[in-house]
Amino acid sequence: MIDPSNTTIHDVRGDPVDLDALSAEDIDRLDQGVIALDAGGRILSFSEGAASLSGFSAGAVVGRHYFRDVVRSTNVPGFHGRFMSGVRRGRLDETFEFVFGRVPQPLRARIHLRSSSTPGRYWMVIAALENVGAGRSREAVMAAVGRRARAEPVDPSLCEREPIHIPGSIQPNAVMLAADAGTLAILAHSANIGDILDEDDNPLEGRHLSEILPAAFVALVELGVAAGSIEDGRLLRQAVTLAGRPEDRFFAVAHVRAGRVIVELERAPDRPDDFGSATPLETELAVVRLRAAGSLDEAARIVASEIRILTGFESVLVYRFDAEWNGEAIAEDMTPDWQRPLIGLRFPSSDIPAQARALYHKAKSRFVIDRDCVPVPLVVGKEAGNGPIDLTFAQNRTLSPIHLEYQRNLGVNGSMSISIMVEGGLWGLMIGHHRQPHYVAPETRAASTVLTDAFAMRVQEIEAHRRWAEQQTHLDIQGRLVRGLAQSDDFVQALTVGSSTLLDQFDVGGAGIVSEGHISLIGACPTEKEVQALADWLRDALPPGQPSYTTDALSSAHARAGAYSETASGLLAAFVDAERLHLLLWFRPEVPSTVTWGGDPRKPVIAGSGSVAVLPRRSFERWVEERRGVATPFADWQVSLAEQLAQAVEGVVLRQRRKIEELTELLVEKERLLAQKDLLTREIDHRVKNSLQIVSAFLHMQRRQITDPAARQAFSETSGRVMSVARVHDSLYQAGSVEEVDLGQTIENLCKDLAGLAGNQHHVELTADPGLMVPYQKAVSLSLIATELVTNAFKYAGGPEQGARVNVSVSGVANGVTLRVCDDGEGLPPDWDTGKAKGTGLGMKLVRAMLEQIDARIEVENVPGACFTVHA
């Protein structure tokens, strides 16, 4: 039996009104909005007051679900959750305040939820309290939007200076407390603190957290502060109940930031399935399916689908950043009636400016229930000082008004964004979009974050495996190149000729080497002249100490490269040495492509007015850009491998340089030693010649003192022999070489000496080829042979009345020299070589010994005088 007082409300005059006792016409005459609902939340009746407050006609809403279809901002635990809880208890009796964000304008109202005496009917009464603003910053944006007349480009960096981490307000679905981290004394709170506290005239400022929150939870906060375990985005989460509200359960989240403890409280759903809370099993199964993905595209499709199923967003997309922070939607899962698919579109970096990316790097997730909600300001006490409350890691921080306007232009209301962190960097975002306000339960938010982390791990695994496979292939190639370098002193040939060359590395179209002005090219490359100009530009453009350079759009940095962009739009260059005399080059050809942007990337933001400097762009229509002069970029690990190869080449170059220096030093030393040897040998030859001349002079003097003709002849012959050796050493001393002797000049000087010793009655005529150089040993033997033959001619060819006439000739032939000695005597007897010698026979013995020593032969004939020809 329903207590009639439970269906009673008060009109604006304060008079009690029993709704069950009124007719439909009477209800329409009430100033409040009165809505009758069934147990499931569908509208049974909709009064004129409700129509006036909401802007909806009764005919448009009767039969529809109030919370899920008509006013979706109420589909939260603090409104729809209270209704479901009261219906389940069998006694619905709730009174609270609620702010409707967009009804024709924001409205703060008192809500009464009452059971009716009619089974299956429940009353909702909306009593308007006041129209409220959306906040000064939001109102300024909305006013600027209204005055906007044109879309003109402005400086996007204006967006980057917006202090989005200190908005001074939170979303209305939560209540916030800020306390001093040392004392836990409350410094600030959100203006909707009444949602968790009964009316209390005592101010909160200065009170201890334990006076508001359960002692057990505050004890955990104290431990976390002492241990530093709830700093830098690490959170303490716990479900709590508050004093005086034993039937209400809240999710409490605490963290420390800038010396303050920030505590956020959200009303928890009465039952997990009231708002589709994800279960651990659902999350685990989704992770299993994600782990089975074999490629990045497949993993992205799976995670988008799984998170959309869990959260209920109409669209979930995987958004990836490139090197310049432009974004691309690489996967999207959406409802069939989603009207604005973003898959495959690119978005300029200004859509998510630098300070927003920095915040995403720190705080991993952000959920917005209602884009048009009225932010709840923070009430800050005097003890908090002048500094703002830093809400970097706050779960319910309000978003930038400019970002909310961006969402409006995109046709999005409820939203989600979770950071995809790969190897410590912001790889991308998991983004959820809904055209209406959309609530996601805390457990589901946590599950979505876990799934996003699992996707990030799978991305890291897939990318790492792909990179590993690529790197192994290139490392194998580089290993062969380095082994070739180790076995060669010509690094250019080692890298450009053979089974493995520079062209096999890095998937390039051409490669080359510039080495001390010499250019070697393989594959499709610019001309040698163009490559030389490129090398000169790199040498001047790169700062000292930078060993390499890479670009995927060479002509944008080096204008002259535009002439060969088809061949070399991509460049990887690595200098070998500090002097930059040697350079390795790899070229990638142009890859013409089209990029489809979500709107014109040249107009990322537009001019605002008044206090609002910029506004987000309105257009997200497909805008196609044709890209030329761009190649596939080189990966960081490829640049690293190129630098390592350059270092290996440097070892070869240095080795070559050291060899050249060592050989040069050896050559200089050898030349020095040879010069010393030459000087020493010449000095020895000079001294030997002088000594032999002295010996010859002594022999000549001794000869004069001897009267015996035979002895005098022996002394004369010995003196001649000594003189012949002295003449060889004299020739060595006079010549430029210590190894060879000018035979003609030596024999000529020798013949003059012999004629002088024998007396003026003898005459020698000499014919010799000029510059006839023979080895030292051969010169000594031939000189001794010539001495013996000329001396014999003097002895036996001449008569008492006149001396002998001797002809000597020295000539060069193909394989040696010919020495010929002929006289004008009677000739040799027939048995000259077998009969008894006229003298001692020592001379001919000496001749034969010398012939044998230099492997020569002698011919003898009478023409008519004796004629001796030596072939040596």
Helices and strands as residue ranges (DSSP letters): G 4-7, E 8-10, E 16-18, G 19-21, H 24-29, E 33-37, E 43-46, H 48-54, H 58-61, I 66-70, G 72-74, I 77-81, H 82-89, E 93-100, E 107-115, E 122-131, H 136-147, H 157-160, E 169-170, E 174-180, E 186-190, G 193-195, G 209-211, H 215-227, E 236-242, E 245-257, E 260-267, G 272-274, H 280-291, H 296-311, E 315-321, E 327-334, E 346-347, G 349-351, H 354-362, E 365-368, E 376-380, G 382-384, H 401-410, E 415-422, E 425-433, H 442-486, H 491-496, G 502-504, E 510-515, E 518-523, H 528-541, E 548-551, H 554-557, G 559-564, E 570-575, E 582-588, E 593-598, E 605-607, E 614-616, E 622-627, H 636-705, H 709-734, E 740-742, H 743-758, E 763-768, E 773-775, H 776-796, E 805-813, E 816-823, H 842-853, E 857-862, E 866-871
